[in-house]
Amino acid sequence: MINCVDRMKKLAILLLTGVLLAGCTQFAKVQKSGDYDYKYELAKVYFMEGKYSQASSLLEDVLAFMKGTIYAEESLYMLSMCYYHMGDYVTASHYLSTYYNTYPSGVYNEVARFYSAKALYLDTPDPRLDQSSTIRAVSEIQVFMEYYPYSEYKRKAQDMLYELHDRLVEKEYRSAQLYYDLGNYMGNNYLACVITAQNALNDYPYTKLREELSFLILKARYGMAKESVQDKQLDRYRDTIDEYYAFKNEFPESKYLKEAEKMYRESQKAIK
């Protein structure tokens, strides 16, 4: 009985291997073929089956020959989405933007703009790194939302936009924190901290880091007052007190409130 089961398993493996080899042989033959209509039709089959590597390989071959035909638009769109599903987001965005620029009234225009933006979103780096690609992704999403304000993808686009804004704010927060840590080393880095944090709050007023940025401004104001020359201290301690009231009014239950109150008391003491 065991031998019979083993033989059945071996037979199944051989049959599966044969099917796979036959499929590979068929793909290789079609790839070398000059029949671009057949290549296109087989590419569609591969695309529908989720075999994006094979589909993209055939579509790359037929794309130039499909120009000017009724299949050109669909070929370009399918090729774009093949790269998207394979995780090559830069290439996917390139082809998708080529699609909607080439076919501004195309059948897949809305989808192409959305996935072009999403591809850039998925390719954005860690907040500690250069954020040029993040800024480009933000721009692409904003353009999509302007073109299609009532799209079914609107909520997803908004969520991506908020997340990218948070990444950009985090980058600014890290920069502001670095200025604060440097203090008065080789210049007034406290002031640079205040300016950087305030700019982030102005650009992204609804950021989840609003409390942290606001508290960092207060700390920088206080540090600047403490380490100032005497003739500037009075005004800077007053600025610290004003900043404290603004912080307390906006965040009356802040986890940083005890530390903020300590800076407030020290500032009042210094003024008196």
C-alpha positions as CSV (number, residue, x, y, z in Angstrom):
1,M,0.0,0.0,0.0
2,I,2.9,2.4,0.9
3,N,4.6,1.6,-2.4
4,C,1.4,2.4,-4.3
5,V,1.1,5.8,-2.5
6,D,4.8,6.6,-3.2
7,R,4.3,5.7,-6.9
8,M,1.2,8.0,-7.1
9,K,3.2,10.9,-5.5
10,K,6.1,10.4,-8.0
11,L,3.6,10.3,-10.9
12,A,2.0,13.5,-9.7
13,I,5.4,15.2,-9.4
14,L,6.3,14.0,-12.9
15,L,3.0,15.3,-14.4
16,L,3.4,18.7,-12.7
17,T,7.0,19.0,-13.9
18,G,5.9,18.1,-17.4
19,V,3.2,20.8,-17.3
20,L,5.7,23.4,-16.0
21,L,8.3,22.4,-18.7
22,A,5.6,22.6,-21.4
23,G,4.6,26.1,-20.1
24,C,8.2,27.2,-20.1
25,T,8.8,25.8,-23.6
26,Q,5.6,27.6,-24.9
27,F,6.7,30.9,-23.3
28,A,10.2,30.6,-24.8
29,K,8.8,29.8,-28.3
30,V,6.4,32.7,-28.2
31,Q,9.1,35.1,-26.9
32,K,11.2,34.3,-30.0
33,S,8.2,34.5,-32.3
34,G,7.6,37.4,-34.6
35,D,3.8,37.1,-34.2
36,Y,3.1,40.2,-32.1
37,D,-0.6,39.7,-32.1
38,Y,-0.2,36.3,-30.5
39,K,2.3,37.7,-28.0
40,Y,-0.1,40.4,-27.0
41,E,-3.0,37.8,-26.5
42,L,-0.7,35.5,-24.5
43,A,0.5,38.5,-22.4
44,K,-3.1,39.3,-21.5
45,V,-3.6,35.7,-20.4
46,Y,-0.5,35.8,-18.2
47,F,-1.6,39.2,-16.8
48,M,-5.0,37.9,-15.8
49,E,-3.4,34.8,-14.2
50,G,-1.0,37.0,-12.2
51,K,2.1,35.9,-14.0
52,Y,3.4,39.4,-14.2
53,S,7.1,38.6,-15.1
54,Q,6.1,36.6,-18.2
55,A,3.4,39.2,-19.1
56,S,5.8,42.1,-18.8
57,S,8.5,40.4,-20.9
58,L,6.0,39.9,-23.8
59,L,4.5,43.3,-23.4
60,E,8.0,45.0,-23.6
61,D,8.4,43.2,-26.9
62,V,5.1,44.2,-28.4
63,L,4.8,47.7,-27.1
64,A,6.6,49.4,-30.0
65,F,4.7,47.4,-32.6
66,M,1.3,48.3,-31.0
67,K,1.7,52.0,-31.4
68,G,-1.0,53.5,-33.5
69,T,-3.2,50.4,-33.0
70,I,-6.3,49.9,-30.8
71,Y,-4.2,47.7,-28.5
72,A,-1.5,50.3,-27.7
73,E,-3.3,51.8,-24.8
74,E,-4.1,48.6,-23.1
75,S,-0.6,47.2,-23.6
76,L,1.0,50.2,-21.9
77,Y,-1.4,50.0,-19.0
78,M,-0.9,46.3,-18.5
79,L,2.9,46.7,-18.6
80,S,2.7,49.5,-16.0
81,M,0.6,47.3,-13.7
82,C,3.0,44.3,-14.2
83,Y,5.8,46.4,-12.8
84,Y,3.6,47.6,-10.0
85,H,2.7,44.1,-8.9
86,M,6.3,42.9,-9.2
87,G,7.3,45.7,-6.7
88,D,9.3,47.8,-9.2
89,Y,7.6,50.9,-8.1
90,V,9.9,53.4,-9.9
91,T,9.4,51.8,-13.3
92,A,5.7,51.3,-12.6
93,S,5.2,55.0,-11.9
94,H,7.2,55.9,-15.0
95,Y,5.0,53.8,-17.3
96,L,1.8,54.9,-15.5
97,S,2.7,58.6,-15.9
98,T,3.6,57.9,-19.6
99,Y,0.2,56.3,-20.0
100,Y,-1.9,59.1,-18.6
101,N,0.2,61.7,-20.4
102,T,-0.1,59.8,-23.7
103,Y,-3.8,59.1,-23.2
104,P,-5.3,62.0,-21.2
105,S,-8.8,60.7,-21.8
106,G,-7.8,57.0,-21.6
107,V,-10.0,54.3,-20.2
108,Y,-7.6,53.6,-17.4
109,N,-6.6,57.2,-16.7
110,E,-8.1,57.5,-13.1
111,V,-6.6,54.1,-12.1
112,A,-3.2,55.0,-13.7
113,R,-3.0,58.3,-11.8
114,F,-3.9,56.6,-8.5
115,Y,-1.4,53.7,-8.9
116,S,1.3,56.0,-10.1
117,A,0.9,58.0,-6.9
118,K,0.7,54.8,-4.8
119,A,3.8,53.4,-6.4
120,L,5.7,56.6,-5.4
121,Y,4.2,56.4,-1.9
122,L,5.4,52.8,-1.6
123,D,8.9,53.7,-2.7
124,T,9.4,56.5,-0.1
125,P,12.3,56.2,2.2
126,D,12.8,56.2,6.0
127,P,12.2,59.7,7.5
128,R,15.9,59.9,8.4
129,L,16.9,59.8,4.7
130,D,16.5,62.4,1.9
131,Q,12.8,63.1,1.3
132,S,12.9,64.2,-2.3
133,S,10.9,61.2,-3.4
134,T,8.4,61.7,-0.6
135,I,7.8,65.3,-1.8
136,R,7.3,64.0,-5.4
137,A,4.8,61.4,-4.1
138,V,2.9,64.1,-2.2
139,S,2.6,66.1,-5.3
140,E,1.4,63.2,-7.4
141,I,-1.3,62.3,-4.8
142,Q,-2.5,66.0,-4.6
143,V,-2.7,66.1,-8.4
144,F,-4.8,62.9,-8.4
145,M,-7.2,64.3,-5.9
146,E,-7.6,67.5,-7.9
147,Y,-8.4,65.5,-11.1
148,Y,-10.7,63.1,-9.3
149,P,-12.2,64.7,-6.2
150,Y,-15.0,62.1,-6.1
151,S,-12.9,59.0,-6.9
152,E,-13.5,55.7,-5.2
153,Y,-9.8,55.9,-4.3
154,K,-10.1,59.3,-2.6
155,R,-10.0,57.9,1.0
156,K,-6.9,55.8,0.2
157,A,-5.3,58.8,-1.4
158,Q,-6.0,61.0,1.7
159,D,-4.6,58.3,4.0
160,M,-1.4,58.1,2.0
161,L,-1.1,61.9,1.9
162,Y,-1.5,62.2,5.7
163,E,1.1,59.5,6.3
164,L,3.6,61.2,3.9
165,H,3.0,64.5,5.6
166,D,3.9,62.8,8.9
167,R,7.1,61.5,7.4
168,L,8.0,65.0,6.2
169,V,7.2,66.5,9.7
170,E,9.2,63.8,11.4
171,K,12.2,64.8,9.2
172,E,11.7,68.4,10.3
173,Y,11.3,67.4,13.9
174,R,14.6,65.5,13.8
175,S,16.3,68.5,12.3
176,A,14.8,70.8,15.0
177,Q,15.9,68.4,17.8
178,L,19.4,68.3,16.4
179,Y,19.5,72.2,16.5
180,Y,18.3,72.1,20.1
181,D,20.9,69.5,21.1
182,L,23.7,71.7,19.6
183,G,22.5,74.7,21.7
184,N,24.9,77.6,21.3
185,Y,27.6,75.6,19.7
186,M,29.1,77.7,16.8
187,G,26.0,79.9,16.7
188,N,22.5,80.3,18.0
189,N,21.1,76.9,17.2
190,Y,18.2,77.4,19.6
191,L,16.8,80.0,17.2
192,A,17.3,77.6,14.3
193,C,15.4,75.0,16.3
194,V,12.5,77.4,16.9
195,I,12.3,78.5,13.2
196,T,12.5,74.9,11.9
197,A,9.8,73.7,14.3
198,Q,7.5,76.6,13.6
199,N,7.8,76.1,9.9
200,A,6.8,72.5,10.3
201,L,3.7,73.5,12.3
202,N,2.8,76.2,9.7
203,D,3.2,73.7,6.8
204,Y,1.5,70.8,8.6
205,P,-0.9,72.2,11.2
206,Y,-2.7,68.9,11.8
207,T,0.4,66.7,12.3
208,K,0.4,64.1,15.1
209,L,3.7,65.6,16.2
210,R,2.2,69.0,17.0
211,E,2.6,68.6,20.7
212,E,6.2,67.5,20.5
213,L,7.1,70.3,18.1
214,S,5.4,72.9,20.3
215,F,7.2,71.7,23.4
216,L,10.5,71.7,21.6
217,I,9.9,75.4,20.7
218,L,9.2,76.1,24.4
219,K,12.4,74.3,25.4
220,A,14.4,76.1,22.8
221,R,13.1,79.5,23.9
222,Y,14.0,78.7,27.5
223,G,17.5,77.4,26.5
224,M,18.1,80.5,24.4
225,A,17.1,82.8,27.4
226,K,19.3,80.9,29.9
227,E,22.4,81.1,27.7
228,S,21.9,84.6,26.3
229,V,24.0,87.6,27.1
230,Q,22.6,89.7,29.9
231,D,21.1,92.5,27.9
232,K,19.0,90.0,25.9
233,Q,17.9,87.7,28.7
234,L,14.9,89.7,29.9
235,D,13.2,89.8,26.5
236,R,13.9,86.1,25.9
237,Y,12.6,85.0,29.3
238,R,9.4,86.9,28.4
239,D,9.2,85.1,25.1
240,T,9.6,81.8,27.1
241,I,6.6,82.8,29.3
242,D,4.5,83.7,26.3
243,E,5.4,80.3,24.7
244,Y,4.5,78.5,27.9
245,Y,1.0,80.0,28.0
246,A,0.5,79.2,24.3
247,F,1.6,75.6,25.0
248,K,-0.5,75.2,28.1
249,N,-3.7,76.6,26.4
250,E,-3.3,74.2,23.5
251,F,-2.2,71.1,25.5
252,P,-3.7,71.5,29.1
253,E,-3.2,67.8,29.8
254,S,0.2,67.4,28.1
255,K,2.6,64.8,29.5
256,Y,5.2,67.6,29.2
257,L,3.3,70.0,31.4
258,K,5.4,69.5,34.6
259,E,8.6,70.2,32.7
260,A,6.9,73.2,31.0
261,E,5.8,74.6,34.4
262,K,9.3,74.3,35.7
263,M,10.6,76.4,32.8
264,Y,7.8,78.9,33.4
265,R,8.7,79.3,37.1
266,E,12.4,79.6,36.4
267,S,11.6,82.3,33.8
268,Q,9.5,84.3,36.2
269,K,12.2,84.0,38.8
270,A,14.8,85.3,36.4
271,I,12.7,88.3,35.4
272,K,12.0,89.3,39.0
